[in-house]
Amino acid sequence: GKGQGTELSRKAPPGSGNPMTVNGKNESAGRPERAAGNFYGRRKAKTLKAAQAEAYETVLPELLIDIGRQAPDMLADLFPHNPKTVVLEIGFGGGEHLLHRAGLHPEIGFIGCEPFVNGMAKAASGVVERKLTNIRFYDEDATDLLDWLPSESLSRIDLLYPDPWPKKRHWKRRFLNADNVRRFHRLLEAG
């Protein structure tokens, strides 16, 4: 009923072979198992609202980028409206900024990258509510997406709240590092 959430949980840590479940049922059939990669932090928090769970199960699979396939020569091919420019937003949380920018600029293609299940579900729900067609998602480690994307294919990269690891010993966990800056350089259009 209205106001009731859907329980979305991981029965075992990534890499263990157990799929993600929704209300105790395997709802990730056909989707690749989540990789642990370089991700540090939680993947899920509160129980999803019914509309968010519905969007996560039905809409999100249609909008996810599959890096198991070869990257298109032109990122515009990922979108139905052939945008002139494509922007990547990494760490979008609940998608508020991403959805707002996509609504303001329907001529631009947006790729949102966020490994947090609740944020991905909220953003997918927002895509449905706002009837947006210029957003695609990636729900794993952003470095894998950065390596997959074609060179000079992005007009901008928005990196939101990248470094929650202030202690010196946490340097390996920080997303903003020399390797990723080199990746950004490769991906950004000249000019």
Steps between C-alpha positions, in 0.01 A plus 500: 500500500587866495784600728626148533855439393663214325785322670805499275797317639817318419499153650880474486797722420578580136687224326339224706271385219171596670285741299329814627151434630184707522244384755690173528480421126783505247420816305839540337470208260680585181698782662867446572601452862634813668874518523675621813766688300634815659173585669523586870182567691148371519299396197155519660328679785126535566224287358394627159162665449267304272542739204878494538508120514279485190729740311807309619358172370343618173645833384860479618593188300399685181717801588813320624816512295642154435879526497515134403423618149731706284471874559331690218720728290260782581343514846198668343406151378408410860208744486183509289533872417863515377635771734778727378687474831518246782570576867607248765396544862680280752359447848154648447353376828122518460529658156361841592770695311505255209121506455487879529775552239347242265164674527654840425703369205311235300745554212789360709553133578578423865668191641461456874731269691405393854552163673253578781178299443270749670637789296468305177140405583411861589657631178325236286171595663574867424563418133150347484333790687665764280477296177871552425659323204847654518642301795692173511638334813793292616469336843848362567854629555543822300856412401369210293268739315781753452717232341214389271398843367654614169771767502391864474134402532390720793443874508507511882549279804322590824657330799281540808641449852788273397724472807342383825838355610692776682761291679840460337482121523182506285677638193428185296127542553480852361335527162674823407853384425762530223371193311143631484614849404681338204177318416308830510758659270460218248122525503446874482460665162780733397434867557 
